[in-house]
Amino acid sequence: MVILTVLNALWAPFIGYWSVALVFLLGVMALACVLNLRPALFAAALSVLCWNIFFIPPVFNMQIRNVQDMLMCFTYFIVALLITGLTRRIRDQEERVKQREQRLAVLYRFSERLVLATDRHSLLVLAEEEIVTALEVQVQFLPQAEGETELLHVEDGVKYLPLCTASARYGWVKLTKVEPWESGEQYMLDILTRHLALALEREALREVATQHELNRLSENLYDALLDSVSHELRTPLTIIQCVLANLQQPDILRQPHWRQELLTDLESASLRLDHLVANLLDMSRLQSGRVLLNQDWCEPMDIVQSALKSLEQELLGYPIEIKALCRLPLLYVDFTLLEQALVNLVHNAFTHTAPNTAIQITLYTEAERLVIEVADQGEGIPETYLPYIFDKFYRSPEVQAPGTGLGLSITRGFVLAHGGKVKASNSPGGGACFAIYLPISPLPYMPLEVDDVTPYSHCG
């Protein structure tokens, strides 16, 4: 105000002392934009005194002899007060708008982060990060004690806010701050805790819905397993019972060729029963996640030969064609699991193929992967059913062959455990073709011992 008085004194002879009041008023408005209300009102009153003492005749005196000057001074004082109050109100509204925008930005970011949470733990971690960033406080989440409904004890600088919705309470949040709490921070805390409680409720409802869905799928799986297994078990068990009953007949015992046919049927039924039980055990391992790989370096052709040997009796009457289109690398796999996967593919091939029909097994490499194809010359798979062919208990409605629908699903599980994949397609010449794609691992570096190196000599 002193600087403004000095400047007005310089140009007052040119503009007149009434115009000086407008300059003072402009200065009061500028101060009201940067100062609080009380300093701005003090500046307005001080400007009236400066104008009266230094510019209104008689100068350097508080007296005002002219009625017009008195009315002008009084009007200036009222206008200065009004302008100061209105300017401060505009500033307060601007601050409130900024705070509201900041709260909305924090709330939007808070809600956006909470949506990314996948479980309760990640939800609380994200919420803690956002609250610490927004309010600069220490956050600790406390579980809901059984029967606890009242507010916990309050300490200096510490707040306990409940995380509750209309239907349930999900615990408490403890907030610690060294500086005093502001009213705006309390408002933000209420909003953030309410949103966090709603997110916790949403997560709890999602977990309940997921559990219900798992229960429903488990019941459906149990029903499908019971229906499929009961039917598949009944057939070989019936055969075994009939064979055992016939073998007790004296007439049959005296006929060697009849006895041999019954023993062949008994062996076939037992093999079928063994295959069914093996599939059920393998599926149980896959469902429980207890598939542990016992990996070692294996020859791909050894795996194929071992799989065919285990199906030696079933493959009687089915010519097997094995082709290796290139030099095959070693595989770092679990020999037993991969053998079982290949057994299921071959078993599926001869199950859906007429006797005396060839089954082709082709091995080759493609883009750092070893491919094992098992192709038959059956009716193939309708294109509509190809996407579901590896689902558990899925069997094509048009297929009348026996089976539980587990073999292909087990094959996919074992191959995926090795980091590979399996595909099903129809061969151009007819029939189905299943391909196993396995990654080729680089061979480990094996340094040679000095004694193992044969000295080189050039013979001229």
Long-range contacts (C-beta under 8 A, 24 or more apart in sequence): 1-27, 1-43, 1-46, 1-47, 1-50, 4-47, 4-50, 5-50, 5-54, 8-54, 8-55, 9-54, 9-55, 12-55, 17-51, 17-55, 17-56, 17-57, 18-72, 20-51, 20-55, 21-51, 21-72, 21-76, 24-50, 24-51, 24-76, 24-80, 25-76, 25-79, 25-80, 25-83, 28-80, 28-83, 28-84, 29-83, 29-84, 29-87, 32-83, 32-84, 32-87, 32-88, 32-91, 33-87, 33-91, 36-88, 37-84, 37-85, 37-88, 40-84, 40-87, 40-88, 41-81, 41-84, 41-85, 43-84, 44-77, 44-80, 44-81, 44-83, 44-84, 45-77, 45-80, 47-80, 48-73, 48-76, 48-77, 48-80, 51-76, 99-184, 103-184, 103-187, 103-188, 103-191, 106-130, 106-134, 106-188, 106-192, 107-191, 107-192, 107-195, 110-134, 110-192, 110-195, 111-195, 114-195, 114-196, 114-199, 117-199, 117-203, 119-203, 120-200, 120-203, 120-204, 123-196, 123-199, 123-200, 123-203, 127-192, 127-196, 127-199, 130-192, 131-173, 131-175, 131-192, 134-188, 134-192, 135-175, 135-177, 135-185, 135-188, 135-189, 136-177, 137-175, 137-176, 137-177, 138-175, 138-176, 138-177, 139-173, 139-174, 139-175, 140-173, 140-174, 140-176, 141-171, 141-172, 141-173, 141-174, 142-171, 142-172, 142-173, 142-174, 143-171, 144-169, 144-170, 144-171, 144-172, 159-189, 161-189, 161-190, 161-193, 162-193, 162-197, 163-193, 163-196, 163-197, 163-200, 164-197, 165-197, 165-198, 165-201, 167-201, 168-201, 168-204, 170-197, 170-200, 170-201, 170-204, 221-392, 221-393, 224-392, 224-393, 225-393, 228-393, 228-404, 228-405, 228-406, 229-276, 229-280, 229-404, 232-276, 232-402, 232-403, 232-404, 233-273, 233-276, 235-269, 235-272, 235-402, 236-269, 236-270, 236-272, 236-273, 236-276, 237-269, 237-273, 239-265, 239-266, 239-268, 239-269, 240-266, 240-269, 240-270, 240-273, 243-269, 267-313, 268-313, 271-313, 271-314, 272-402, 275-347, 276-404, 278-340, 279-344, 279-404, 279-406, 279-407, 279-410, 280-404, 280-406, 282-340, 282-406, 282-410, 282-413, 282-414, 283-392, 283-406, 283-409, 283-410, 283-413, 286-409, 286-410, 286-413, 286-414, 291-337, 291-413, 291-414, 291-417, 293-333, 293-334, 293-337, 293-417, 293-418, 294-334, 294-335, 294-336, 295-332, 295-333, 295-334, 296-332, 296-333, 296-334, 296-335, 297-330, 297-331, 297-332, 297-443, 298-330, 298-331, 298-332, 298-333, 298-335, 298-338, 299-328, 299-330, 299-331, 300-328, 300-329, 300-330, 300-331, 300-363, 300-370, 300-372, 301-328, 301-363, 302-335, 303-331, 303-333, 303-335, 303-338, 303-339, 303-342, 304-342, 304-361, 304-363, 304-372, 306-335, 306-339, 307-339, 307-340, 307-342, 307-343, 307-346, 308-346, 310-339, 310-343, 311-343, 311-346, 311-347, 311-350, 314-347, 314-350, 315-346, 315-350, 315-359, 317-355, 317-356, 318-350, 318-353, 318-355, 318-356, 318-357, 318-358, 318-359, 319-356, 319-357, 319-358, 319-359, 320-358, 320-359, 320-361, 321-358, 321-359, 321-360, 321-361, 322-360, 322-361, 322-362, 322-363, 323-360, 323-361, 323-362, 323-363, 324-362, 324-363, 324-364, 325-362, 325-363, 325-364, 326-364, 326-365, 328-363, 328-365, 328-370, 329-365, 329-370, 329-440, 330-443, 331-370, 331-438, 331-440, 331-441, 332-441, 333-418, 333-438, 334-414, 334-417, 334-418, 337-414, 337-417, 337-418, 338-414, 338-415, 338-418, 338-438, 340-410, 340-414, 341-410, 341-411, 341-414, 341-415, 341-422, 341-436, 342-372, 342-374, 342-411, 342-436, 344-407, 344-408, 344-410, 344-411, 345-374, 345-407, 345-408, 345-411, 345-434, 345-436, 346-374, 347-407, 348-403, 348-407, 348-408, 348-434, 349-374, 349-375, 349-376, 349-378, 349-432, 349-434, 350-376, 351-401, 351-402, 351-403, 352-376, 352-378, 352-379, 352-399, 352-401, 352-432, 353-377, 353-378, 353-431, 354-378, 365-440, 366-437, 368-439, 368-440, 369-420, 369-437, 369-438, 369-439, 369-440, 370-437, 370-438, 370-440, 371-435, 371-436, 371-437, 371-438, 372-435, 372-436, 372-438, 373-433, 373-434, 373-435, 373-436, 374-433, 374-434, 374-435, 375-427, 375-431, 375-432, 375-433, 375-434, 376-431, 376-432, 376-433, 377-427, 377-429, 377-430, 377-431, 378-430, 378-431, 378-432, 379-430, 379-431, 380-426, 380-427, 380-430, 380-431, 380-432, 381-424, 381-426, 381-432, 383-426, 386-424, 386-425, 389-424, 390-422, 390-424, 408-434, 411-436
